[in-house]
Amino acid sequence: MTTEAFAAEIRRHWKKWLPRKWKELEASGRMQVEIMAVARMANDEKMRLMRAGYQEHEADEVVRHEYILLKPEPKLRAPRAKL
């Protein structure tokens, strides 16, 4: 994957699974800067892994899980009614 492909995947995943983070980045005006910074870090790590002997598809998978496919935010629950 290229830096641009990583950035596109970040946008898709974060918008769907990290809605609070997404809204915070939108509100701050730093959305594009943050996405590209993470995409570049992912690409740099991918290159490092490939120099260490990983195949490209293996390196892609490692960095996708480390930088891009972050754990979904927990859903906010409504407070339980006291009985």
C-alpha positions as CSV (number, residue, x, y, z in Angstrom):
1,M,0.0,0.0,0.0
2,T,1.1,3.6,-0.6
3,T,0.8,6.5,1.8
4,E,-2.3,7.6,-0.1
5,A,-3.8,4.2,0.2
6,F,-3.1,4.1,3.9
7,A,-4.7,7.6,4.2
8,A,-7.9,6.4,2.4
9,E,-8.1,3.4,4.7
10,I,-7.6,5.6,7.8
11,R,-10.5,7.8,6.6
12,R,-12.9,4.9,6.1
13,H,-12.0,3.1,9.3
14,W,-11.8,6.1,11.7
15,K,-15.0,7.7,10.4
16,K,-16.9,4.5,11.0
17,W,-15.3,3.1,14.1
18,L,-13.8,6.1,15.9
19,P,-16.6,8.7,15.6
20,R,-15.5,10.8,18.6
21,K,-11.9,11.0,17.3
22,W,-13.3,11.8,13.9
23,K,-15.5,14.7,15.3
24,E,-12.6,16.0,17.4
25,L,-10.3,16.1,14.4
26,E,-13.0,17.8,12.3
27,A,-13.7,20.4,15.0
28,S,-10.0,21.2,15.4
29,G,-9.4,21.5,11.7
30,R,-6.5,19.0,11.9
31,M,-8.2,16.1,10.1
32,Q,-6.1,16.0,7.0
33,V,-2.8,16.8,8.8
34,E,-3.4,14.0,11.3
35,I,-4.5,11.5,8.7
36,M,-1.4,12.2,6.5
37,A,0.9,12.1,9.5
38,V,-0.4,8.6,10.5
39,A,-0.3,7.4,6.9
40,R,3.4,8.5,6.6
41,M,4.3,6.8,9.9
42,A,2.6,3.6,8.7
43,N,4.5,3.8,5.4
44,D,7.8,4.4,7.1
45,E,7.2,1.4,9.4
46,K,6.3,-0.7,6.4
47,M,9.6,0.2,4.7
48,R,11.5,-0.6,7.8
49,L,9.8,-4.0,8.1
50,M,10.5,-4.8,4.4
51,R,14.2,-4.0,5.0
52,A,14.0,-6.4,7.9
53,G,12.8,-9.2,5.6
54,Y,9.0,-8.9,5.6
55,Q,7.2,-9.4,2.3
56,E,5.2,-6.3,1.2
57,H,1.8,-7.9,2.0
58,E,3.1,-9.0,5.5
59,A,4.4,-5.5,6.2
60,D,1.1,-4.0,5.1
61,E,-0.9,-6.2,7.5
62,V,1.4,-5.3,10.4
63,V,1.1,-1.6,9.9
64,R,-2.6,-1.7,9.2
65,H,-3.3,-3.2,12.6
66,E,-0.8,-1.0,14.4
67,Y,-1.6,2.4,12.9
68,I,-4.9,2.2,10.9
69,L,-7.4,-0.4,12.1
70,L,-7.5,1.0,15.6
71,K,-9.9,-0.6,18.1
72,P,-13.4,0.8,17.8
73,E,-14.5,3.3,20.4
74,P,-17.0,1.9,22.9
75,K,-20.6,2.9,22.3
76,L,-22.0,5.3,24.8
77,R,-24.6,3.7,26.9
78,A,-27.6,5.5,28.3
79,P,-27.6,5.4,32.1
80,R,-29.6,2.6,33.6
81,A,-32.9,3.5,35.3
82,K,-32.9,2.7,39.0
83,L,-35.7,0.4,40.0
